Amino acid sequence: MRRLGKEIWKNRALYIMLLPGLVWFFIFAYMPMGGLTLAFKDFNASLGIWGSPWSGLDNFRDLFHDPAFLRSVWRTLAINIGKLIVSFPVPVALALLFNELRMRRYSKALQTVFTFPNFLSWVITSGIIINILSNSGLVNGLLQTMGFDIVNFLGSEKMFIPMLYLSEIWKTSGWSAIIYMASISGIDAEQYEAAQLDGASRFQMMMHITLPSIAPTIIVMFILASGNLMTSSFDQVFNLSNAATKNVAEVLDMYIYRITFQSSTDFSFSTAASLFRSVVNMILLLAADWGAKRMGGTGLFGGVQKGEGKREKRKARKAA
Amino acid sequence: MKREKQEKRHKRKFSKLDIAIFIILTLGAIVIIVPFWNVLVVSFATQKEYADNPLMLFPQSPTLDAYKYLFKDGKIWQGYINTFKLLIMGLPLSVFLTTTMAYGLSRPNFPGRKVIMYLVVFTMIFNGGIVPMYLVMRQLGLTGSLWAVTFSTCFSVFNMILMINYFQSIPDSLIESARLDGAGEWKILLKIILPLSKPIMATITLFYGVSIWNEWYDAMIFIRDPQKLPLQNVLRSIIQETEIATSATGSIAAMGGPQFDDGIKMAAVFLTMVPIMCFYPFLQKYFTKGIMVGAVKM
């Protein structure tokens, strides 16, 4: 016990250093978490979070009887599973293509172009996309000159979800490709030389050396992406949807936003929805993390865990 | 023999695969560039010209009307000012909190280190959501102020992990020898660690800078007064407005004639993204480095 006190005193400068951050975490991360108890209460504005009376599981009962809630959950799942199928492979393909592109300078310039949209907000991105896809915009102008009918890209329920996929690919795939490109650059060059001696074509090398070599990275990224099955990209949906598409656009986060700020503001009810979302997300993320680690990846919090492991190893070495 | 080699090189340069890859990637780049170019074109075009020919690559009679309108209207400049306020308030705070946390947690096991680490990382996978956050902000009397936005977004655990990784890659011997010379933790951080950590500091500052620049969600939740809204929210309101011209009747008379809504919207989009556009090519390597040293060491 005295040793512990001594250790703490010895490290007092570190604790002081950590203090500002810890205060932030207490107020802006853990107090709202405590506020989640609202989900089990009947919120009364004058009594506040802590004073409002308990109501057991009433809010959850109401929640699971709300067809709009259930619909939004299924919709979120369906959209995200679609994303895993449609958008997920694009960065992989892009990385393979970039790896085969011979002109280095040109490749660098292209990479700047491809990664740039990732750094714009969805507010800006949606402005750009709405402009080019509007009924009088460039794409429809092009369709018309080629003799096709105008397509109402963003104003029809049928087109909305494909548009989510396309706009996401447009915005993020260049940036996501970087991870695979880093993985490709780590492949042993000798493998290619040996294959070349055996007369393998470049396409064969791509399929039989490059792709299998980055397969672990692909699998880990896929598992991590599955951890986000319940996370709808609120920014994207919120900015791309409009009155005409509001029915198909109501993913879980949009539902929570609507019941919180637009329809009747029953804070305990929307907190219940929010808690449901957070818990499901946490379970999915932990499962994904576990899966990614089993596949030999570093998992979600990879770096940290790894660092800790290293220290422990060093400690073990010292002890031996 | 020599000829064969030359032939081989010749073949490598012009293989069909090379051409196909070149074409695919160039087309991809065009698909990304054209929408940006179109934003610029529409913002400088007149309504009539755009309606006549949405395919134009250059406006025949470029006009600055859209920009003049935005300038007169003033909302967007107020947005700029508010976003700069957010940067001035948030950036130093974010960098300070992240650096002190990351340095503290990068030190070998002192009592409580693991617990703190778990508490911090836990917030990555679980959070209270927006309603409790809103109520906490209201309790603190911060709603309606830009501070609510700053405080709710000023810490990123992901950035902290990047930084811890970097700090841990600095040889312990440097720190130990400084400690033997009697340096305390603050002195070690300021005199030893930080001078060696310029790349990661640059990356983290940029990540925070971009996310503050792009901030709109928390501002939408916490701030009601349109005068206090940051740039992205102003842009959002401009894009969402269907009839700008009729909603600002005063300006029509001043400008003489109906406004070109799409032109104004695109001018606003351009003004909002131009800083990132100008800096990005120079900063790209820091972003790329940041993500490489980060959680994706495989």
Interface residues (C-beta under 8 A of the other chain):
Chain A: L4 E7 I8 K10 N11 A13 L14 Y15 M17 L18 P20 G21 L22 W24 F25 I27 F28 A29 Y30 M31 P32 M33 G34 G35 L36 L38 G48 I49 L94 L97 F98 E100 L101 R102 M103 L110 Q111 T112 V113 F114 T115 F116 P117 F119 L120 S121 V123 I124 S126 G127 I128 I129 I130 N131 I132 S134 S136 G137 L138 N140 G141 L142 T145 W170 G174 I178 I179 A182 S183 R202 F203 P216 T217 V220 F234 D235 N239 I256 Y257 T260 F261 F267 S270 T271 S274 L275 R277 S278 V279 N281 M282 L285 L286 G297 T298 L300 F301 G302 G303 V304 K306 G307 E308 K310 R311 K315
Chain B: R12 K13 S15 L17 D18 I21 F22 I24 L25 T26 G28 A29 V31 I32 I33 V34 P35 F36 N38 V39 V42 Y50 A51 N53 P54 L55 F96 L97 T98 T100 M101 Y103 G104 L105 S106 R107 P108 N109 F110 P111 G112 K114 I116 M117 L119 V120 V121 T123 M124 I125 F126 N127 G128 G129 I130 V131 P132 M133 L135 V136 Q139 L140 F151 S152 C154 F155 I161 L162 I164 N165 Q168 G184 E185 W186 L189 V210 W213 N214 E215 W216 Y217 I221 Q232 N233 L235 R236 I239 D262 K265 M266 A268 V269 T272 M273 I276 M277 Y280 P281 Q284 F287 T288 I291 M292 G294 A295 V296 K297 M298
